[in-house]
Amino acid sequence: EAGVAQSPRYKIIEKRQSVAFWCNPISGHATLYWYQQILGQGPKLLIQFQNNGVVDDSQLPKDRFSAERLKGVDSTLKIQPAKLEDSAVYLCASTLPGSYNEQFFGPGTRLTVL
Amino acid sequence: SQQGEEDPQALSIQEGENATMNCSYKTSINNLQWYRQNSGRGLVHLILIRSNEREKHSGRLRVTLDTSKKSSSLLITASRAADTASYFCATIHSGGGADGLTFGKGTHLIIQP
């Protein structure tokens, strides 16, 4: 079974530039999450999708971050404009609906903002 | 904000010894999960324990949950070099439809050969 795919794996940009990350979840997983993991910390939830609808985006900095999952499969997370403190690994995870299912994580995109 | 706090932050033991990590959390939970993260395999789910369970086993892993103390522990028995990784507890809050995980800061485990 193919896992969660993410691209790019690495990205280096300068502050105030824009960047986008892509995620393709495991086939059949209706629920998709984006997490931000700053070095030395645990992942922090940014947004949760159920199919193409947003379930929880309470921790998404909406002034600069946006995410979409238009067809209920792939998802894109965008940062515009980026700040130095956005340097982190951005993880995508997917799961079957329900709170008792394990989440499957992609390899992440490591973003460095200079 | 982080929900859980793992203890210790770092742990170094000899191969073959047992490793115990603790996790505390703040609010009522639906379930608690443990994940492992290393550079080779990324973030991987290890075990899930529901709020009405007290103990669960999976291979060399044993997890306990004390909801009255809002704490959990992960025991890895007969440790191996491949167990070297960061270990995170993660919780899902009870109530509501959102079930994103709230992670602690992690315990970095080093297994010395």
Interface residues (C-beta under 8 A of the other chain):
Chain A: T31 Y33 Y35 G40 Q41 G42 P43 K44 L45 Q48 Q50 V55 D56 L91 A93 G98 S99 Y100 E102 Q103 F104 F105 G106 P107 G108
Chain B: Q2 G4 N30 N31 Q33 G42 L43 V44 H45 L48 R50 F88 A90 I92 G97 A98 D99 G100 L101 T102 F103 G104 K105 G106
